[in-house]
């Protein structure tokens, strides 16, 4: 699911920029932003600049946002090595901020929630002191009382220098000690399935999460048809649990188990399905639709390059396999037909009995 976050943020950026343009003392002013909106079982995030959002889930701390800084942009685009980037004087300069320009391009992320999830929204004045010590950051963040955790985090940053603005907001889904092992395992399984697929294998953790936000999960009953031969479709399917069977012209061809995928060509072109796929017992499938896949390609240019490159690889593998199968078929057709030799002796030994005509 995607959400239209650009419009209100750009209104804010325009107002800050207009204020700065009218006062020379405020020229060039701007701000970073991280925001979190929790609706039901989903968290919607938007961010600009180098402030961050962290997620603490089942004792594991993960940075969900990525910094919009010179350092991160150069490393991400592989323009320089990390060692070279560290020598740049302006490596911490922010590449995107609210108000510096009339318009700003934020990044967004949607995450499925689990009971006990805890988010930390913070400025770089806080997270900068824990860059090399995420274990301490996770430990302080895991304090059951959110107010105490916030105070301890700010105190720790001040004790190490406190040279910049220190801002921290903690958001907890229910009780931080709560556990929903079944849901957490299910969400982690979806993430691992995507990461193992050839199409998504080169993606980093944040990019996998970006693809997950346009991924739906659907259950099928035994014998229920998923796709039909000859019909057009726009979904890629990934088997999450159970098993499905593939058939063409009524003949069974193969079975797909967890981790297998089918229908990926529907993401890039509209054409009739080449086979029918039916659920063999109860099954659960992940699916990605073409329209939402295209939305990622339009908005996430670097991610789009990775995905399209992997698509080329998948298509090349398919072409190579087809060529191999055609080569085998051609060899079989060109093989010498020895049927007559096998049955030659039978022809010589075969006797023909001619019954005498009955007397008239």
VENQUICOR-V814276 format. One record per pair of residues at least 4 apart in sequence whose ideal C-beta (glycine too) atoms are under 8 Angstrom apart, sorted by the first residue. I is the first residue (numbers start at 1). J is the second residue. D is the distance in whole Angstrom. If there is no record, write none. Layout:
<<I;J;D> <I;J;D>>
//
This chain:
<<1;42;8> <1;110;6> <1;213;6> <1;214;7> <2;108;7> <2;110;8> <2;213;7> <2;214;7> <2;292;7> <2;295;6> <3;44;6> <3;108;7> <3;110;7> <5;9;6> <5;44;8> <5;46;4> <5;106;6> <5;108;5> <6;10;6> <6;105;8> <6;106;6> <7;11;7> <8;12;7> <9;13;6> <9;33;7> <9;46;7> <9;48;7> <9;98;7> <9;104;6> <9;106;5> <10;14;6> <10;102;8> <10;103;5> <10;104;6> <11;15;7> <12;16;6> <12;98;6> <12;99;8> <13;17;6> <13;98;5> <13;99;5> <13;101;7> <13;102;7> <13;103;6> <13;104;4> <14;18;6> <14;102;5> <14;103;7> <15;19;6> <15;99;8> <16;20;6> <16;29;7> <16;30;7> <16;31;7> <16;98;6> <16;99;3> <17;21;6> <17;99;5> <17;100;7> <17;101;6> <17;102;5> <18;22;7> <19;23;7> <19;26;6> <19;29;8> <19;99;8> <20;26;4> <20;27;6> <20;28;7> <20;29;5> <20;30;8> <20;99;6> <21;27;8> <22;26;8> <23;27;7> <28;100;7> <29;99;6> <29;100;8> <30;94;8> <30;97;4> <30;98;6> <30;99;4> <30;100;4> <31;49;7> <31;97;6> <31;98;5> <31;99;6> <32;47;8> <32;48;6> <32;49;3> <32;50;6> <32;51;4> <32;94;7> <32;97;6> <32;98;7> <32;123;7> <32;124;8> <33;46;7> <33;47;6> <33;48;5> <33;49;6> <33;51;7> <33;98;5> <33;106;7> <34;45;7> <34;46;8> <34;47;5> <34;51;5> <34;52;7> <34;53;5> <34;65;6> <34;121;5> <34;122;8> <35;45;7> <35;46;5> <35;47;7> <35;121;8> <36;43;6> <36;44;7> <36;45;5> <36;53;6> <36;119;6> <36;121;6> <36;171;6> <37;43;7> <37;44;4> <37;45;8> <38;42;7> <38;43;5> <38;44;8> <38;113;7> <38;171;7> <38;173;7> <39;44;7> <41;112;6> <41;113;5> <42;110;6> <42;111;7> <42;112;6> <42;113;6> <43;110;7> <43;111;5> <43;113;6> <43;117;8> <43;119;7> <44;108;7> <44;109;8> <44;110;6> <45;53;6> <45;64;7> <45;65;7> <45;108;6> <45;109;5> <45;110;7> <45;111;7> <46;106;5> <46;107;7> <46;108;5> <47;51;7> <47;52;8> <47;53;6> <47;65;5> <47;106;6> <47;107;6> <47;108;8> <47;109;8> <48;68;6> <48;96;5> <48;97;6> <48;98;6> <48;104;6> <48;105;8> <48;106;5> <48;107;7> <49;67;8> <49;68;5> <49;94;5> <49;96;6> <49;97;5> <49;98;8> <50;67;4> <50;68;6> <50;69;5> <50;92;8> <50;94;6> <50;124;5> <51;65;8> <51;121;7> <51;122;7> <51;123;5> <51;124;6> <51;167;8> <52;63;6> <52;64;8> <52;65;5> <52;67;7> <52;120;8> <52;121;8> <52;122;6> <52;124;7> <52;127;5> <53;63;8> <53;64;5> <53;65;5> <53;119;6> <53;120;7> <53;121;5> <54;61;6> <54;62;7> <54;63;6> <54;64;7> <54;119;7> <54;120;4> <54;122;7> <54;127;8> <54;137;7> <54;141;7> <55;61;7> <55;62;5> <55;64;5> <55;111;7> <55;117;6> <55;118;7> <55;119;6> <56;60;7> <56;61;5> <56;62;8> <56;117;7> <56;118;4> <56;119;8> <56;120;7> <56;138;6> <56;141;5> <56;142;6> <56;176;8> <57;62;7> <57;114;6> <57;116;7> <57;117;5> <57;118;8> <57;184;7> <58;114;8> <58;116;7> <58;179;7> <58;184;6> <59;138;7> <59;142;7> <60;138;8> <61;134;6> <61;137;6> <61;138;4> <61;141;7> <62;205;7> <64;109;6> <64;111;7> <64;206;7> <64;209;7> <65;107;7> <65;109;7> <65;206;8> <66;72;6> <66;76;8> <66;107;7> <66;206;6> <67;71;7> <67;72;4> <67;124;8> <68;72;7> <68;73;7> <68;94;6> <68;95;5> <68;96;4> <68;97;8> <68;107;8> <69;73;7> <69;91;7> <69;92;6> <69;93;6> <69;94;6> <69;95;6> <70;74;6> <70;85;8> <70;88;7> <70;90;6> <70;91;5> <70;92;7> <70;93;5> <70;95;6> <71;75;6> <71;85;5> <71;86;8> <71;88;7> <71;91;4> <71;92;6> <72;76;6> <73;77;6> <73;79;8> <73;95;6> <74;79;5> <74;80;5> <74;85;5> <74;88;8> <74;91;8> <75;79;8> <75;80;7> <75;82;6> <75;85;6> <76;302;7> <77;302;7> <80;84;4> <80;85;5> <81;85;7> <82;86;6> <83;87;7> <84;88;8> <85;91;6> <86;91;7> <96;104;6> <96;105;6> <96;106;8> <97;104;7> <98;104;6> <99;104;8> <100;104;8> <109;206;7> <109;209;6> <109;210;7> <109;213;7> <110;213;4> <111;209;7> <111;213;7> <112;187;5> <112;212;8> <113;117;5> <113;173;5> <114;173;7> <114;180;5> <114;183;5> <114;184;5> <114;187;7> <115;173;6> <115;174;5> <115;175;8> <115;178;4> <115;179;7> <115;180;4> <115;183;8> <116;172;8> <116;173;7> <116;174;6> <116;175;7> <116;176;6> <116;177;7> <116;178;4> <116;179;6> <116;180;7> <117;172;7> <117;173;4> <118;141;6> <118;142;7> <118;146;8> <118;170;7> <118;171;7> <118;172;5> <118;173;7> <118;176;5> <119;170;7> <119;171;4> <119;172;8> <120;137;8> <120;141;6> <120;153;8> <120;168;6> <120;169;8> <120;170;6> <121;168;7> <121;169;4> <121;170;8> <121;171;7> <122;126;4> <122;127;5> <122;153;8> <122;167;6> <122;168;5> <122;169;7> <123;127;8> <123;164;7> <123;165;5> <123;166;7> <123;167;4> <123;168;8> <124;128;5> <124;164;7> <125;157;7> <125;162;7> <125;163;8> <125;164;3> <125;165;5> <125;166;4> <125;167;7> <126;130;8> <126;153;6> <126;154;7> <126;157;5> <126;166;5> <126;167;7> <126;168;5> <127;131;7> <127;137;8> <128;164;7> <129;133;8> <129;156;7> <129;157;5> <129;160;5> <129;161;7> <130;134;6> <130;136;6> <130;137;4> <130;156;8> <133;137;7> <134;138;6> <135;139;6> <136;140;6> <136;156;7> <137;141;6> <137;153;8> <138;142;6> <140;149;6> <140;152;5> <140;153;5> <140;156;6> <141;149;6> <141;153;7> <141;170;7> <142;149;7> <142;176;7> <143;148;5> <143;149;4> <143;152;7> <144;175;8> <144;176;6> <144;177;6> <145;149;7> <146;150;6> <146;170;4> <146;172;6> <146;176;8> <147;151;6> <148;152;6> <149;153;6> <149;170;6> <150;154;7> <150;168;5> <150;169;8> <150;170;5> <151;155;6> <152;156;6> <153;157;7> <153;168;5> <154;158;6> <154;166;5> <154;168;6> <155;159;6> <156;160;7> <157;161;8> <157;162;6> <157;166;5> <158;162;4> <158;166;7> <162;166;6> <172;176;5> <174;178;5> <179;184;8> <180;184;6> <181;185;6> <182;186;6> <183;187;6> <184;188;6> <185;189;6> <186;190;7> <187;191;7> <188;192;6> <189;193;6> <189;240;7> <190;194;7> <190;212;6> <190;215;7> <190;217;7> <190;240;7> <190;286;6> <191;195;6> <191;208;6> <191;209;8> <191;212;6> <192;196;6> <193;197;7> <193;238;6> <193;240;6> <193;258;7> <193;259;6> <193;286;7> <194;200;5> <194;203;8> <194;208;6> <194;211;6> <194;212;7> <194;215;7> <194;238;7> <194;286;8> <195;200;6> <195;201;7> <195;203;7> <195;208;6> <196;201;7> <196;259;6> <197;201;7> <197;238;7> <197;259;8> <197;261;6> <198;310;6> <198;313;7> <198;314;6> <198;317;8> <199;261;8> <199;264;6> <199;307;7> <199;310;5> <199;311;7> <199;314;6> <200;208;7> <200;211;6> <200;307;8> <200;310;7> <201;310;7> <202;306;5> <202;309;8> <202;310;6> <203;207;4> <203;208;5> <203;211;7> <203;303;7> <203;306;6> <204;208;7> <205;209;7> <206;210;6> <207;211;7> <207;300;8> <207;303;5> <207;306;7> <208;212;6> <209;213;7> <210;214;8> <210;296;7> <210;300;6> <210;303;7> <211;215;6> <211;288;7> <211;296;7> <214;288;6> <214;289;7> <214;292;4> <214;293;7> <214;295;7> <214;296;6> <215;286;5> <215;287;7> <215;288;5> <216;286;7> <216;287;5> <216;288;8> <216;289;8> <217;240;7> <217;284;6> <217;285;7> <217;286;6> <217;287;8> <218;284;7> <218;285;6> <218;287;6> <219;282;7> <219;283;7> <219;284;5> <219;285;8> <220;224;4> <220;226;6> <220;242;8> <220;244;8> <220;279;4> <220;282;7> <220;283;5> <220;284;8> <220;285;7> <221;279;6> <221;282;6> <222;279;6> <222;280;7> <222;281;5> <222;282;6> <223;278;6> <223;279;7> <224;278;7> <224;279;5> <225;276;7> <225;277;8> <225;278;5> <225;279;8> <226;237;7> <226;244;6> <226;277;4> <226;278;7> <226;279;6> <226;285;7> <227;231;7> <227;233;6> <227;235;8> <227;237;8> <227;262;8> <227;263;6> <227;273;5> <227;275;8> <227;276;7> <227;277;5> <228;273;6> <228;276;5> <229;247;8> <229;248;6> <229;249;8> <229;272;8> <229;273;6> <229;274;7> <229;275;5> <229;276;4> <230;272;5> <230;273;7> <231;272;6> <231;273;6> <232;266;8> <232;270;5> <232;271;7> <232;272;6> <232;273;7> <233;263;6> <233;266;5> <233;273;6> <234;266;5> <234;267;8> <234;270;7> <234;289;6> <234;290;4> <234;291;7> <235;263;6> <235;266;6> <235;287;5> <235;288;7> <235;289;5> <235;290;7> <236;261;6> <236;262;8> <236;263;5> <236;264;5> <236;266;6> <236;267;5> <236;287;7> <236;288;5> <236;293;8> <237;261;6> <237;262;6> <237;263;5> <237;277;7> <237;285;5> <237;286;7> <237;287;5> <238;259;8> <238;260;8> <238;261;4> <238;285;6> <238;286;4> <238;287;7> <239;243;7> <239;244;6> <239;256;5> <239;257;6> <239;258;5> <239;259;7> <239;260;5> <239;261;7> <239;283;7> <239;284;8> <239;285;6> <240;258;6> <240;283;8> <240;284;5> <240;285;6> <240;286;5> <241;258;6> <241;283;6> <241;284;4> <242;258;8> <242;279;7> <242;280;7> <242;281;6> <242;282;6> <242;283;3> <242;284;6> <243;255;6> <243;256;7> <243;257;5> <243;279;8> <243;280;5> <243;281;6> <243;283;6> <244;255;7> <244;256;5> <244;277;5> <244;278;6> <244;279;5> <244;280;6> <244;283;6> <244;285;8> <245;252;6> <245;254;7> <245;255;5> <245;256;8> <245;277;7> <245;278;6> <245;280;5> <246;252;7> <246;253;5> <246;254;5> <246;255;7> <246;256;7> <246;262;7> <246;275;5> <246;276;7> <246;277;5> <247;251;6> <247;252;5> <247;253;6> <247;275;6> <247;276;5> <247;277;8> <247;278;7> <248;253;6> <248;274;7> <248;275;5> <248;276;7> <253;275;6> <255;280;7> <256;260;4> <256;261;8> <256;262;6> <256;277;8> <262;277;6> <263;273;7> <263;277;8> <264;311;8> <264;314;7> <265;269;6> <265;271;7> <266;270;7> <266;271;8> <266;273;8> <266;290;6> <267;288;7> <267;290;5> <267;293;5> <267;311;8> <268;290;8> <268;311;7> <270;290;8> <279;283;5> <288;292;7> <288;293;6> <289;293;7> <290;294;6> <291;295;7> <292;296;7> <293;297;7> <294;298;6> <295;299;6> <296;300;5> <296;303;6> <296;304;7> <296;307;7> <297;303;8> <297;304;4> <297;307;7> <297;308;7> <298;304;8> <300;304;6> <301;305;7> <302;306;7> <303;307;6> <304;308;6> <305;309;6> <306;310;6> <307;311;6> <308;312;7> <309;313;7> <310;314;6> <311;315;6> <312;316;6> <313;317;6> <314;318;6> <315;319;6> <316;320;6> <317;321;6> <318;322;6> <319;323;6> <320;324;6> <321;325;6> <322;326;6> <323;327;6> <324;328;7> <325;329;6> <326;330;6> <327;331;6> <328;332;6> <329;333;6> <330;334;6> <331;335;7> <338;342;6> <339;343;7> <340;344;6> <343;347;6> <344;348;7> <345;349;6> <346;350;6>>
//
